[in-house]
Amino acid sequence: VQLQASGGGLVQAGGSLRLSCAAPRSITSVFNPLTLGWYRQAPGKQRELVAAITSARSTNYADSVKGRFTISRDNSRKKVYLQMNNLKPEDTAVYYCNTDPPGQWGQGTQVTVSS
C-alpha cells in the first residue's frame, strides 16, 4: 500500500502548513479500520512516527510535536491530514503518511522551515 502525501512547502518559523494524504483505490474498501500515521525523516536521521490516529480517532503524538500538530482523518474521502502550527526549523524533513505499523512507503512531501 502506498499512500501519497502532499501539501509541503517552505514556511518561516512560527508558520503553519496542512499536509494531506490520499489512499489509493486498492485500499479504499479497508481504509476505515486502519490506524494511520504521519512520519518524517530529516537529513541524516532515521524516519520517525510523529502522529497516529486509530479508526476510533484516538490520537498519539511524538513529544516533539505535541500541542503543535494535529492529525485527523476523513473516512468518507479516504484521506488523512496533518495540521502543523508554530513550525520550527527542527521540523524540516520529508513527511510521509502510512499505516501504523508502516507498510510500503509512498511519495513523501518536503517541509522546510526557515529561521
C-alpha positions as YAML, in Angstrom:
chain: A
units: angstrom
residues:
- id: 1
  name: VAL
  ca: [0.00, 0.00, 0.00]
- id: 2
  name: GLN
  ca: [1.42, 3.37, -0.97]
- id: 3
  name: LEU
  ca: [-0.25, 6.47, 0.38]
- id: 4
  name: GLN
  ca: [0.72, 9.72, -1.28]
- id: 5
  name: ALA
  ca: [1.46, 12.78, 0.82]
- id: 6
  name: SER
  ca: [1.11, 16.35, -0.38]
- id: 7
  name: GLY
  ca: [0.97, 19.90, 0.91]
- id: 8
  name: GLY
  ca: [4.54, 20.52, 1.93]
- id: 9
  name: GLY
  ca: [6.47, 23.68, 1.23]
- id: 10
  name: LEU
  ca: [8.71, 26.39, 2.56]
- id: 11
  name: VAL
  ca: [7.49, 28.32, 5.58]
- id: 12
  name: GLN
  ca: [9.01, 30.65, 8.15]
- id: 13
  name: ALA
  ca: [9.36, 29.62, 11.75]
- id: 14
  name: GLY
  ca: [6.07, 30.13, 13.55]
- id: 15
  name: GLY
  ca: [4.07, 29.47, 10.43]
- id: 16
  name: SER
  ca: [1.61, 26.71, 9.58]
- id: 17
  name: LEU
  ca: [1.12, 24.04, 6.95]
- id: 18
  name: ARG
  ca: [-1.53, 21.41, 6.36]
- id: 19
  name: LEU
  ca: [-0.46, 18.12, 4.86]
- id: 20
  name: SER
  ca: [-2.87, 15.78, 3.11]
- id: 21
  name: CYS
  ca: [-2.69, 12.12, 2.26]
- id: 22
  name: ALA
  ca: [-4.93, 10.21, -0.10]
- id: 23
  name: ALA
  ca: [-5.47, 6.49, -0.04]
- id: 24
  name: PRO
  ca: [-5.08, 4.58, -3.29]
- id: 25
  name: ARG
  ca: [-8.09, 2.77, -4.71]
- id: 26
  name: SER
  ca: [-6.59, -0.56, -3.71]
- id: 27
  name: ILE
  ca: [-7.28, 0.10, -0.01]
- id: 28
  name: THR
  ca: [-10.35, 2.33, -0.03]
- id: 29
  name: SER
  ca: [-12.54, -0.60, 0.96]
- id: 30
  name: VAL
  ca: [-10.40, -1.29, 4.04]
- id: 31
  name: PHE
  ca: [-9.37, 2.30, 4.86]
- id: 32
  name: ASN
  ca: [-11.73, 2.91, 7.75]
- id: 33
  name: PRO
  ca: [-10.39, 0.27, 10.17]
- id: 34
  name: LEU
  ca: [-6.76, 1.23, 9.58]
- id: 35
  name: THR
  ca: [-4.56, 3.07, 12.06]
- id: 36
  name: LEU
  ca: [-2.82, 5.77, 10.05]
- id: 37
  name: GLY
  ca: [0.30, 7.72, 10.81]
- id: 38
  name: TRP
  ca: [2.40, 10.64, 9.69]
- id: 39
  name: TYR
  ca: [6.13, 10.05, 9.68]
- id: 40
  name: ARG
  ca: [9.08, 12.26, 8.92]
- id: 41
  name: GLN
  ca: [12.70, 11.86, 8.03]
- id: 42
  name: ALA
  ca: [15.18, 14.67, 8.44]
- id: 43
  name: PRO
  ca: [18.57, 14.61, 6.69]
- id: 44
  name: GLY
  ca: [20.93, 12.20, 8.42]
- id: 45
  name: LYS
  ca: [18.25, 10.93, 10.79]
- id: 46
  name: GLN
  ca: [16.03, 7.89, 11.00]
- id: 47
  name: ARG
  ca: [12.40, 8.07, 9.96]
- id: 48
  name: GLU
  ca: [10.16, 8.67, 12.96]
- id: 49
  name: LEU
  ca: [6.45, 8.48, 13.69]
- id: 50
  name: VAL
  ca: [5.15, 11.93, 14.64]
- id: 51
  name: ALA
  ca: [1.39, 11.31, 14.85]
- id: 52
  name: ALA
  ca: [-1.07, 8.45, 14.57]
- id: 53
  name: ILE
  ca: [-4.84, 8.11, 14.51]
- id: 54
  name: THR
  ca: [-6.89, 4.97, 15.02]
- id: 55
  name: SER
  ca: [-10.17, 4.03, 13.43]
- id: 56
  name: ALA
  ca: [-11.88, 5.36, 16.56]
- id: 57
  name: ARG
  ca: [-9.98, 8.64, 16.09]
- id: 58
  name: SER
  ca: [-7.80, 8.15, 19.13]
- id: 59
  name: THR
  ca: [-4.57, 10.07, 18.53]
- id: 60
  name: ASN
  ca: [-0.99, 9.83, 19.65]
- id: 61
  name: TYR
  ca: [1.86, 12.28, 19.12]
- id: 62
  name: ALA
  ca: [5.60, 12.40, 19.45]
- id: 63
  name: ASP
  ca: [6.66, 14.60, 22.34]
- id: 64
  name: SER
  ca: [8.40, 16.98, 19.96]
- id: 65
  name: VAL
  ca: [5.14, 17.92, 18.19]
- id: 66
  name: LYS
  ca: [2.57, 17.71, 20.98]
- id: 67
  name: GLY
  ca: [0.44, 20.83, 21.18]
- id: 68
  name: ARG
  ca: [1.56, 21.99, 17.72]
- id: 69
  name: PHE
  ca: [0.49, 19.23, 15.31]
- id: 70
  name: THR
  ca: [-2.99, 17.76, 14.88]
- id: 71
  name: ILE
  ca: [-3.76, 14.59, 12.95]
- id: 72
  name: SER
  ca: [-7.25, 13.98, 11.59]
- id: 73
  name: ARG
  ca: [-8.98, 11.72, 9.11]
- id: 74
  name: ASP
  ca: [-11.95, 11.84, 6.77]
- id: 75
  name: ASN
  ca: [-13.15, 8.30, 6.21]
- id: 76
  name: SER
  ca: [-15.69, 9.35, 3.59]
- id: 77
  name: ARG
  ca: [-12.94, 10.86, 1.45]
- id: 78
  name: LYS
  ca: [-10.30, 8.28, 2.43]
- id: 79
  name: LYS
  ca: [-7.90, 10.99, 3.50]
- id: 80
  name: VAL
  ca: [-5.73, 11.77, 6.48]
- id: 81
  name: TYR
  ca: [-4.41, 15.20, 7.38]
- id: 82
  name: LEU
  ca: [-1.69, 16.76, 9.50]
- id: 83
  name: GLN
  ca: [-2.19, 20.34, 10.63]
- id: 84
  name: MET
  ca: [1.16, 21.77, 11.67]
- id: 85
  name: ASN
  ca: [1.23, 25.02, 13.63]
- id: 86
  name: ASN
  ca: [4.05, 27.01, 15.20]
- id: 87
  name: LEU
  ca: [6.55, 25.27, 12.97]
- id: 88
  name: LYS
  ca: [10.18, 25.21, 14.00]
- id: 89
  name: PRO
  ca: [13.35, 24.76, 11.92]
- id: 90
  name: GLU
  ca: [13.80, 21.33, 13.50]
- id: 91
  name: ASP
  ca: [10.51, 20.26, 11.87]
- id: 92
  name: THR
  ca: [12.28, 20.39, 8.49]
- id: 93
  name: ALA
  ca: [12.01, 16.92, 6.96]
- id: 94
  name: VAL
  ca: [10.32, 14.84, 4.30]
- id: 95
  name: TYR
  ca: [6.91, 13.87, 5.63]
- id: 96
  name: TYR
  ca: [5.21, 10.59, 4.73]
- id: 97
  name: CYS
  ca: [1.89, 9.04, 5.54]
- id: 98
  name: ASN
  ca: [1.47, 5.33, 6.02]
- id: 99
  name: THR
  ca: [-0.36, 2.81, 8.10]
- id: 100
  name: ASP
  ca: [0.81, 2.19, 11.67]
- id: 101
  name: PRO
  ca: [2.75, -0.04, 11.69]
- id: 102
  name: PRO
  ca: [4.03, 1.05, 8.28]
- id: 103
  name: GLY
  ca: [3.74, -0.84, 5.04]
- id: 104
  name: GLN
  ca: [5.30, 0.08, 1.73]
- id: 105
  name: TRP
  ca: [6.40, 3.70, 1.58]
- id: 106
  name: GLY
  ca: [4.87, 6.10, -0.89]
- id: 107
  name: GLN
  ca: [5.92, 9.53, -2.01]
- id: 108
  name: GLY
  ca: [6.66, 11.99, 0.75]
- id: 109
  name: THR
  ca: [6.36, 15.76, 0.79]
- id: 110
  name: GLN
  ca: [9.14, 18.16, 1.76]
- id: 111
  name: VAL
  ca: [8.58, 20.58, 4.60]
- id: 112
  name: THR
  ca: [11.22, 23.25, 5.09]
- id: 113
  name: VAL
  ca: [11.05, 25.70, 7.96]
- id: 114
  name: SER
  ca: [13.34, 28.70, 7.81]
- id: 115
  name: SER
  ca: [14.53, 30.54, 10.87]
...
